């Protein structure tokens, strides 16, 4: 949901981001909906396309892992 929020803040559609990262828009949608796992390289590419800091997202992932039972 963080990636989707950041994309929407930039005013970009799924198709816009898909074009920036060279993926089909359905792949981007699945990534945002947590229906498809992404590797760290894809995550960084997505963040760079949105011109956002990937470490912010990594920190949120770390916090989620630490707070889960």
SVG drawing of the C-alpha trace seen along z (x, -y; Angstrom):
<svg xmlns="http://www.w3.org/2000/svg" viewBox="-4 -14 22 29">
<polyline fill="none" stroke="black" stroke-width="0.4" points="0.0,0.0 3.0,-2.3 4.0,-2.0 0.5,-2.7 0.2,-5.7 3.5,-7.1 2.4,-6.5 -0.9,-8.3 0.8,-11.2 2.9,-11.7 -0.3,-11.6 0.8,-8.6 -1.3,-5.8 -0.4,-2.1 0.3,-2.4 2.6,-5.4 4.7,-3.5 4.7,-0.3 6.1,-2.3 8.8,-3.8 10.0,-0.4 9.4,1.6 6.7,3.9 3.1,4.6 0.6,2.5 -1.0,5.7 2.3,6.7 2.5,3.2 -1.0,3.6 -0.3,7.1 2.9,5.7 0.9,2.9 -1.9,5.2 0.6,7.6 -0.6,10.4 2.9,10.7 6.2,10.7 8.9,8.4 12.6,8.7 14.7,6.0 15.9,4.9 12.4,4.5 11.5,2.6 14.4,0.2 13.6,-0.3 10.0,-1.1 11.1,-3.6 13.6,-5.3 10.9,-5.5 8.7,-7.4 11.7,-9.4 11.2,-8.2 13.8,-6.9 13.7,-3.1 15.1,-3.2 11.8,-4.6 9.9,-1.6 12.6,0.8 12.1,-0.8 8.4,-0.2 9.0,3.4 11.4,3.8 8.9,2.4 6.2,4.7 8.5,7.7 9.5,6.7 5.9,6.1 4.6,9.4 4.3,12.3"/>
</svg>
